[in-house]
């Protein structure tokens, strides 16, 4: 668990030695601890990152030239910043047994691509929650909950670092921005009281100003549901991300506390799916416009390995 106070560094949920899962187990960030590497772990053809002519620098202290910096080989306390360095991935995990089993298998195959700063966004009740903690002992785990699931999510144990509110639907769109601020403020206050990180995942009408809502509600981070833009083109996705980042900057909100969703599989009736190659292209384009966190949704299908391989070709994330 992390300390929710903005005035002090966030503290680990529990002493680091409790994250050691076997006698003599050496923690290597982004790797499994306690299990030998899987024989079927997949590695792509990784390339060095190259700047593009249309890359832009929204923050002079954070130019788009180092998406995958090296990490230390020991667990360390993680602050509440969504993306502390480089590009961070928030990986959605289903509660449905069949999808969760596939997600676990896929994550074993791409384990070398996962970094300690990456976050697992879990639907409470997922049958692979415990196994993921064993495979990725240095990573943060957040629950995602609809409002009617919030009370149950708050009853989670000490292995949960944060709770994020899935904020969408007719109740959201049918009310004012002030309504969203009021409700999200209540959730943030309760989450912070449990010394957890508070986030929200909004899909709402464009009339709402995301940065105003985040700031007024005291949420720590936002994952904006702009995945339909990726269906249109990588340029459209990056452009939408840039607009929201510029909005955050104008309101004094941290650019590294805003991430963007890409869906490579959600529901059969949804029209916001993209394949691995398009998802990677949207990720690269958005990074060049200032994005530092991507929320990968729908990981039960066979796209996770090809997605990270494509990122490797683009120099965004290499297997280690």
Secondary structure as the mmCIF struct_conf table of DSSP 4:
data_model
#
loop_
_struct_conf.conf_type_id
_struct_conf.id
_struct_conf.beg_label_comp_id
_struct_conf.beg_label_asym_id
_struct_conf.beg_label_seq_id
_struct_conf.end_label_comp_id
_struct_conf.end_label_asym_id
_struct_conf.end_label_seq_id
TURN_TY1_P TURN_TY1_P1 UNK A 6 UNK A 7
BEND BEND1 UNK A 8 UNK A 8
HELX_LH_PP_P HELX_LH_PP_P1 UNK A 9 UNK A 12
BEND BEND2 UNK A 13 UNK A 14
HELX_RH_3T_P HELX_RH_3T_P1 UNK A 16 UNK A 19
BEND BEND3 UNK A 22 UNK A 22
TURN_TY1_P TURN_TY1_P2 UNK A 23 UNK A 24
HELX_LH_PP_P HELX_LH_PP_P2 UNK A 25 UNK A 27
TURN_TY1_P TURN_TY1_P3 UNK A 29 UNK A 30
BEND BEND4 UNK A 31 UNK A 31
BEND BEND5 UNK A 33 UNK A 35
HELX_LH_PP_P HELX_LH_PP_P3 UNK A 36 UNK A 38
TURN_TY1_P TURN_TY1_P4 UNK A 39 UNK A 40
TURN_TY1_P TURN_TY1_P5 UNK A 53 UNK A 54
BEND BEND6 UNK A 58 UNK A 59
TURN_TY1_P TURN_TY1_P6 UNK A 60 UNK A 61
BEND BEND7 UNK A 62 UNK A 62
BEND BEND8 UNK A 64 UNK A 65
BEND BEND9 UNK A 67 UNK A 68
BEND BEND10 UNK A 73 UNK A 74
BEND BEND11 UNK A 80 UNK A 80
BEND BEND12 UNK A 82 UNK A 82
BEND BEND13 UNK A 85 UNK A 86
STRN STRN1 UNK A 88 UNK A 93
BEND BEND14 UNK A 95 UNK A 96
HELX_RH_AL_P HELX_RH_AL_P1 UNK A 97 UNK A 109
TURN_TY1_P TURN_TY1_P7 UNK A 110 UNK A 110
HELX_RH_3T_P HELX_RH_3T_P2 UNK A 111 UNK A 113
TURN_TY1_P TURN_TY1_P8 UNK A 116 UNK A 117
STRN STRN2 UNK A 119 UNK A 123
TURN_TY1_P TURN_TY1_P9 UNK A 124 UNK A 125
TURN_TY1_P TURN_TY1_P10 UNK A 127 UNK A 128
HELX_RH_AL_P HELX_RH_AL_P2 UNK A 129 UNK A 135
TURN_TY1_P TURN_TY1_P11 UNK A 137 UNK A 138
BEND BEND15 UNK A 139 UNK A 139
STRN STRN3 UNK A 140 UNK A 145
HELX_RH_3T_P HELX_RH_3T_P3 UNK A 147 UNK A 149
HELX_RH_AL_P HELX_RH_AL_P3 UNK A 150 UNK A 153
TURN_TY1_P TURN_TY1_P12 UNK A 154 UNK A 155
TURN_TY1_P TURN_TY1_P13 UNK A 158 UNK A 159
STRN STRN4 UNK A 162 UNK A 168
BEND BEND16 UNK A 169 UNK A 169
HELX_RH_AL_P HELX_RH_AL_P4 UNK A 170 UNK A 173
TURN_TY1_P TURN_TY1_P14 UNK A 174 UNK A 174
BEND BEND17 UNK A 175 UNK A 175
HELX_RH_AL_P HELX_RH_AL_P5 UNK A 177 UNK A 193
TURN_TY1_P TURN_TY1_P15 UNK A 194 UNK A 195
STRN STRN5 UNK A 197 UNK A 203
TURN_TY1_P TURN_TY1_P16 UNK A 206 UNK A 207
BEND BEND18 UNK A 208 UNK A 208
HELX_RH_AL_P HELX_RH_AL_P6 UNK A 210 UNK A 217
TURN_TY1_P TURN_TY1_P17 UNK A 218 UNK A 218
BEND BEND19 UNK A 220 UNK A 220
STRN STRN6 UNK A 221 UNK A 224
HELX_RH_AL_P HELX_RH_AL_P7 UNK A 227 UNK A 232
HELX_RH_AL_P HELX_RH_AL_P8 UNK A 234 UNK A 250
TURN_TY1_P TURN_TY1_P18 UNK A 251 UNK A 252
HELX_RH_3T_P HELX_RH_3T_P4 UNK A 255 UNK A 257
STRN STRN7 UNK A 258 UNK A 263
BEND BEND20 UNK A 264 UNK A 265
TURN_TY1_P TURN_TY1_P19 UNK A 268 UNK A 269
BEND BEND21 UNK A 271 UNK A 271
HELX_RH_AL_P HELX_RH_AL_P9 UNK A 276 UNK A 288
TURN_TY1_P TURN_TY1_P20 UNK A 289 UNK A 290
STRN STRN8 UNK A 293 UNK A 297
TURN_TY1_P TURN_TY1_P21 UNK A 299 UNK A 300
BEND BEND22 UNK A 301 UNK A 301
TURN_TY1_P TURN_TY1_P22 UNK A 302 UNK A 303
HELX_RH_AL_P HELX_RH_AL_P10 UNK A 304 UNK A 313
TURN_TY1_P TURN_TY1_P23 UNK A 314 UNK A 315
BEND BEND23 UNK A 316 UNK A 316
#
